[in-house]
Every structure is written in C-alpha cells, then in structure tokens.
C-alpha cells in the first residue's frame, strides 16, 4: 500500500523513535486522504488523524510479542521511551 512506510517492529527496527512512528502515520494519512498537504480548512482533521495513527502505532508496538527475538513487550522499553 504505502511503499515508503517501513516496518517498525523487531527485528526489522530494534530502536523505534517518535519520529519514525509519526512519519509512518503521516504517510498513511496522506495515502488514505489523497492529500500530500491538506487545505487550511482540512488541516485540523489531517493533523488529528496523524496524531491518532501515531498513538495507535505506539500502542501496537508496545503490545506486540515477536517470536524468535527473545524479547516480549515487557522486556523491551516501550516505544514511547525510544524518543529521539
């Protein structure tokens, strides 16, 4: 779907930053909305969607358990702790 969104889960990306999550969310919202940059009258809805998708991404990554890495969600720092 969005080729520029990279995989953010282990083992592909061991250290995920807020910037990584927000960039992925922005690409997703751009794809879904069809706008690279929204018009002024749509900016609030666009920004709210990016924030919501970023938070959903953080929650997902914090809860995933990836087999074969030896790490479960409880053993890793939460994605929010990996801020750049």
Steps between C-alpha positions, in 0.01 A plus 500: 500500500740771620840394379676776693373374837769280649441211739540626856491175694790287615720360355470738204530817710629437852492868603181682400476874561201730518618648170486152339145446622384847397656466153319171446174651625540800271556277197195293590274806542631647173419177319154464651402866453656544158662825615872557535423816695144588595330830427470733797138396562609133528823552697351433845340173389820395322721579802259323737508191279881498496506529881243220539686265265829581674348409837343182359842406359666559839236283673538223243879492523490503880266200504654282226684185600743397227603137498862416441639825636505386860322820596141543604332834545575497874876453432531791259482867582166637376508670162430829677830462689698489175454867426773657295 
